[in-house]
Amino acid sequence: MIDKRMIKNKKYLYEFECFGLDDIEGLYGKFRKYGVGKFLDLVYRKTIRKMSFERDGDLLNNEGFVYVSKSDIERYLGNGKDKDGEYYWWKILKSLSSRGIIKYRRGGLNKFDSNKMLWFIRISDELSNGVKTKTEIEDKNLIKWLNKKNGEKVEKWLGVKTIGDKKKGDWLVGYELNVCMRSSIEIDDLEGVIDYRISNKISELEDKSKWLWLSKKKKGEILDKLLDENKWVDGLKVEYRKKYEVLLEDLEYLKNGEYYELSDDYFKRDKFGGRIYNVFSNTIREYRKYIKIDGEELVEIDLKNSMICQLFYMVKLLLRGSEFERNTILNSVYWELDKLNKGYKNDDDRDLRLGLLYLNRWDYILNVENNLNKDYYNFLLEEFRLSSSVSISRNSFKELLFVILFGSEKKLSSMRLGDNKYSDLESLLLGDSKFLIRDLKKISLFSWYKSRDYKKYKNVSLILMRLERSLMDVLSNIMIRYGFDYISLFDGFMVKKSEVKEIERILNGRLENIDKVFRLMVK
């Protein structure tokens, strides 16, 4: 069971000056005061954690909405009914919205009931940017419920009731939970680090503005930011300060065993690529150098050019064909490709797709890899420049390659680079192996990722992420066996500075036995 000594009976919430607990009590009564207050606290901390300068294709996320479970809404706002038969939670939600405290939207689909949509909440800018103070919760029933949810959280994360139980559950997730509980972060010159982060973002935008394959709309948005930095720099500084504040709070909650209070659902594997998420997974990289384990400085060590190396490794495995063992991750991929190719006209056409010709570009690269220092992006970039007469930066080329590999048909069909349209770029970057990428986007891997979000164009990223995570699991278990502490990144680790050389030696020795395409490097 959970160590009850770690669970504090005192609980806290953010009280907002412009809409405090007294205001809540005046509107909804003393019984609802702390529940509504905790609801607003939860939405605020989730918002800060999810807030991102880089906008994506998720409209709700871009507008500042965050997912809140229906059970949390009901518990914090009230799951009973008033005398008119209306649920308290629904009544209060509408009231908060009408007063401009929050906005709510419905979106997505409930995985347990396809007829029900999920709830997304946005807290007002006035609350988010206003003065707030930490206030102790005095509702004993709410405290009791939060303590109960802490125990349930660990079981959800690990599949076990005791942290560190190696016999059951996801041991690697539990291991990271243990290490993160012994970690810390302290940035003395926070403003200086934030200024450095802003400077890096501006440099990234300047480079991105020169990417020839970007749409006019996207390039215009970037140029607008560069021409008037004052419009967004101050707001971004506030965002980074808040992110640091929430990270410190999450670490405190973690150390106190208050897992349900965390701002995000950490310590899990995502269902797509199997990646493990910990409390530092989405921490901005300029903050990561200040993370410590047991008070000792950490160093990052990661797989060099991980995604492109996974692609080369996938090619090698596919070349083995029917020699796959049953547990090989690419077994089903190979036979799906084989099934797909039975429809081709002749053996030559089939061989082009499943034989050496199908993969000749990667096979050629792998034969000269010892002369490349394993910097495959630079090698591919030089070949691209020679064949296309187009000069672009390494970062631009890398992103272009990722779009070709992972992009949807809609996105790819609109791509242009000078006079080159998508089909030209595909040939320039992939050669004959474009057939492999096309075929991978035709087969069904729904059995790998049984989700309404599954789309065949995501197959390439699905395969490469699964391969990467499988490799990371091997390396993680080796470090645990040798007694090394680590905090994982998606394609690497943060390890103690005093141990990094030994870790690099041991893990690279193991990688050599797996495939020489892989190498870990200290950053």
N, C-alpha and C positions, 0 to 999 in steps of 0.2 A: 504493500500500500504506500501512498504518498506519505513522506515524513511530515507529520503535522506540525513539527517544530518550525518548519520552513514557512508555514502559512501564517501570515499576520492576521490578527483579528481586526486590526485597523485598516480601513480602506479609504481611498481618496478619490476625488474627482476634480476636474477643472471647473471652477465657477467663473462665469463670464460677467464682467462688470455691467455690461449693457443689458444682460438678461440673467440675473442671479437667482439664487435659491428662493429668496423672498418673493421675487416676481413669479416664479413657478408656483410657489405655495398659494399666492393670491389668486392665481388663475385655476389651478387644478387641485388644490387642497394639500394638506400636510402629508397625507398618505402617499401622494404621487411625487412629492418634492424631489427626493433623492433619485427615484427611478428615472424621471425626466431629465434630471441633471446628469445622471450617469449616461443616459442615451446621447445627450449632446456632447459629453466628454468623449465617448466612443467614436462618434462621427468625426469629431475634430481630429483625433489622433490618427484615425484611418485616413483622413483626407491628407494630412501632412505626410504620412508614409507613402501614399500613392501619388502625391503631387510630383509632376515631372515637367521640366523645361521642354523636353522633347515630346511633342504631341504625336500620338499614333492614330490608327484608324478607328479607335474606340471612341465614339461620339460622347457617350456618357462620361467616360474617364476624362476626356478633354475638357468637358464642362464642369469638372470638379465633383462629380457624383461618385459615391463609393457604395459598394454592396454591404447591406446589413441584413442578417438573417431574420426571417419572420419570427423565429422563436425569441430572438433578442428584442425585437420591436415589441412583441406581446409582453415579455417579462418586464421590460423597463417602463413601458407606457400603460400596462394593465391589460389583462386578457379576459376580464369579466365584462358584463354588459350593464349599461345604465337602465333606468326605469323605462326608457323608450325602446329598449332592446338593441341599442347601438353599442358596439364594442368600444371600450375605453381607448384602446390603442389607436383605433381608427379616428375617433373623435379628437384625440389630442394631436395626432399627426396632422389632421386637417387644420386644427387651430394653430399649430406652430407654423404651418405653411402660410396661412392667411395673415399672420403677423410678420412675415418676412424672416422668421428665424431659420427656417429650412425650406428646401424644395424637395419634392419626391418624384420619382419616375418608376415606371415598371419596364423591365426589359429582360431579355434572355428567357430561359425556361427552367423550371424546377426539375432537377434530375429525377425526383421521386414522383412528380405529377406533371406530365407534359402540358396539361391544361392551365397550369398556374405559372405566372411570370414572377421573376425575382424583384426584390425591392432595392432601389438605389436612392441614397439620400445625399443632398448637398447642403452644407452648413453655410450660413450667410457670411459675406465678407466682413460685415461689421463684427460678428462674433469671432471669426477666425483671426482678424487683424487687431482686435481690441485687447484691452487689459484683462488678464485672467489670473486667478490665484488657486493654489492647491487647497482644497477644503476637505476635512474629514467627513466621511459618510456616517450618519448616526442612525441609519435604518438597519436594525439587527437582522430582519428577514432578508434584506438585500445582501448583507454581508454573508449570511449563512448560505444563500444561493450561490454567490460568487465563489465561496470556498468549495462548494460541491462541484461547480463547473471546472475548477482547477484539476481535480482528480479525473474527471471525464476527459479533459483535454489531453492529458498524458496518455490515456488509453487510446484516444483517437490518433494521436501522433505515432505511437509506437506499437499499438496492439497488445500492450502489457500494462500492468498496474505499477510496476516498479521500474524506475529509470535505471538503465544499465543491465537489464536482464538479457543476457546474451543468448539464452536458450530459446526465446520466443520474440516475435515482433521484428521490427527493422532495427537491427543492432547498430548499423552505421548512423542512423538518425539519432538513436539514443546516445551514441558516443559523442556526436557533435553537440547535443544538448548539454552533456556533462562538461565538455570543454568550454562551451560558451558561458556556462555558469561561473567559470573561473577566469573569464576574460574581463577586460576593461578597456576604456578609451578615454583619453584626456588630452584635449587640445588647448594649450595655454594661449596661443595667439590665433584664436578662432577667426578673427577678422582678416588676418594676414593669409590664412589658408583659404578662406572664402575668396579673397581677391585673386589669389593664384588660380583657383578653380574658375573664376570668371574669365581670367586672362586665357586660360586653356580653351574655354568654350568659344571665346571670340576667335581664337586661332582656328578652331575646328570649323566654325562658320565661314571664315575666310577661305579655307581650303574647299569646303563644300560648295561655296558659291561658284567655284571654277569647274565643278563637275559637269562635263559637257552633256551628259546623258540625262540630267535632271529636267523635269518639265518646266516650262516658263513660269507656271504658277508657283511651283515650289521654289524656284530660284528667286522669284520676285519676293516671296516671304522672307527668304534669307537676307536678301539685299536690304529690305526694309529694316530689318533688325540691325544690320551693320551700319546703316546710314543714321539711325537714331537710337543709339545704345541707351539713352536716358529713359526710354519708354519701358525697358524691361530689366535693366541691370539692377536697379534698386529692389524691384519685386523679387528678382532671383536671389539676391542676398538675403532677403527675409525668408524665402523658402529654405535656403541652406541652413540658416540659423535654427529654424523650426525643426528641420530634419535632425540636426545634431541634438536638440533638446529632447525630441521623441526617442531617439536612439538611446540616450542616457537613461530615460525613464524605462524603456523596455529592458535594458540590462538590469536595472534595479528590480523591476517586477520579476525578471527571470531568476535572479539570485534569491529572492524572497519566496519563490515557489508560486507566484501569482500568475500562472500561465494564461489564464483566461483574460487577464487584463492587458495582454500584449496587443500592440496596435495592428498586428497582422498575423495571419495563420502560418507561423514559421514551423520549422522542424517537420518537414514533410517531403515526400517525393511528388513532383508533378506527374500527372498521368500521361503526358505527351512524351517527353524525353526521359523521364525517370530522374531528372535532376533533383538533388537535395537542396532544400532551402533552409538556411539558418538565419539568425538575427542580423548577420552582417551581409547577407547575399546581395542586397541592393544598395548597400552603403556606397556613397560616391567615392571614387578611387583616391581622391586627395585626402580623404579621412582615414583610409585603411592603414596608412603607414603609422598611425598613432594607436592602433589596436595592440594590446598586450595579452599574453597568457601567463598567469601567475606572476604578473609584474615584469615579465621579460619582453623585450622588443621582438617583433615578428618581421619576417622577410617573405616576400611572395615568390613562389616557384610555380611555373605553369608550363603546360604543353605548348611548344612553339608551333604556331600556325595550326592550331588544333583542328579546325573544321576541314581545311584542305587536306590535312594528313589523314583524317578519318575517311575522306573521299578516296584517297589513294589506297588506303587499307581496304576499303569496301571493294575496290576494283580487284585487288589481289585475292580477296576471299571469293569473289564471284568467278574468278578464273579457275578456282579449284573445282567448281561445278558440283557434280554429284558426290565428290569426296567429303562433302559436309557431314559432320556428325549430327545427330538428332538435336542436340542442344545448341548448335551454332545459331547465332542471332540472325544470320542471313539465309538460313535454310529455306524459309518460306518465300523470301524475296527471289531467290534463284529459281525456285520451281514456278512461281508466278510469272517470271520472265520467260521461262521455258514454255509454259502454257500459252503465253501471249504470242510467242514466236512461231508456234505451230501453224499459224495462219499465213505465214509468209510463203512467197511463190516458189523459192528454190533454196537449196542448201547454201548457196553463196550469200543470199540475202540473210539467211539465218545466222551464218558464221559472222557476218558483219556486225551483228548485234550481240551474239553470245561468245564469239571467238576473240582471238587476239586483235583482229582488225577493229572490232567493236571498241576496244579499249586501248588502241595503239598509242594514243597521245599520252595517257598516263603511264603506259608501259615504257615509253621512250623516256619520259621524265624520270621514272624510277631508276632506269639504267644509268643515269648521269647524276643521281642525287648526291653522291659523295663529293662532287665538285660544287655543290650549291650551298653548302653549309645549312642545308634544309630550309632555306628561305625560298619556298616555292612561289610565293606571290611575286617576288622580284623577278624570278626566272620567267614566269608566265607573262609578267608585264612587259619584259623586254621582247619576248616573242610577239606579243600583241602589237607593240609599237612598230616592229619591223614589218609585220604583215598588214597592218591597217594604216600606217603612216600617221597615226593619231598619237599625240603625246599627252598623257594624263598622269596624275600623281599616283603613288602607290595606294594611298587610302581610297582614292576614287576608283582605281582598278579593282581593289578588294571588294568594295561595295557593289560595283557593277557585276562582278562575278557572283556575289551572293544573290543579287536580284535575278540573274539568269538561272541560278540553281534553285532558288526558293520562291520566286515570284509567281503570282497567279496569272492566268491567261490574260485577264483584263489589263493588268499592269504591264505585262510583257508586250502585248500587242501595240501599246502606245509608245514604246521606247524608241528613241532615236539618238544616234551619236554621229553628228555630221550628216553625211549621206547614207550612213549605215542604219538600216532598220533592224528589228529584233532578230530576224532570221540570219542576217549578215553577222551580227554580233555573236550570235550563238555559234556559228561556224568558226569565227575568229578566235573565240575563247575556248571552245570545247573540241573543235575538230570533229572527227568521226564519233567521238564519245558523246556527241549531242544526241545520238540515237539512244544511248543508255539513259540519259536524263529524261528524254521524251518518254521512253518506255516505262521508267520508274513512276512517271506521273500518270500512267494509264492503268497500272495494276491496282488491285484493291488490297489495302493493309488495314481494313476496318477492324479486323480481329486484334490488331495491335492497340488500337485507340478507338474504343467503342464509345463514340461521342457524336452528338449532333453537329459538332464543329468540324468533324472530319471532312477533309477535302483531299482529293487525290494529288493536287499540286503540292500539298504539304509532305508528300511521301519522302522526298529527298532529305528535308530537314529532320523528319521523324527518324529515318534510318541513321543519319549521322549523329544525332543527339543520343540515340540509344547505344550506338557504338561507343561514343565518348563516355557516356555514363558507365557502361560496362567496364571500360578501361579504368575509369576513376575509382570504381568499386574495388578493382584488383589492387590498385596502388594504395587505397585507403586501408585495406585489410593488412597489407604489408607493413604500413607504418604503425598500425595498432599492435601487430605482432612484435615489432621491435621496440614498442613502448614510446613512440614519438607522439607528441600532441600536435594536433593540426585543426585548422578551421578551413573547410573546403570552399573554394570558388567553383564556378561551373567547369573550368578547364584547368584548375590548379589548386594550390593550397597556400595558406599562410602558416608558416612554421616558425619555431623559435630560432632566433639568429644563431645561437650557439650550436644548433643541430643541423643547420641547412646543408652544410657540405657533406655530411654523412648521409643525409636523406637523399641528396642529389646523386651521390655515388650508388647507393643501394637501388633507388628507383630506376635510374637510367640503365643499370645492369639488368633489371627485370624487363624493361622496355626493349632492350636489345634482343632478348629472347622471344618477345612477342612479334616485333617487326622493327627494323632499323629506321623506318620512316618516322618513328616517334622519338622525341627527346624533350626532357624537362630542362628548363633554363631558369636561373635566378634573375629576377627583374631588378 
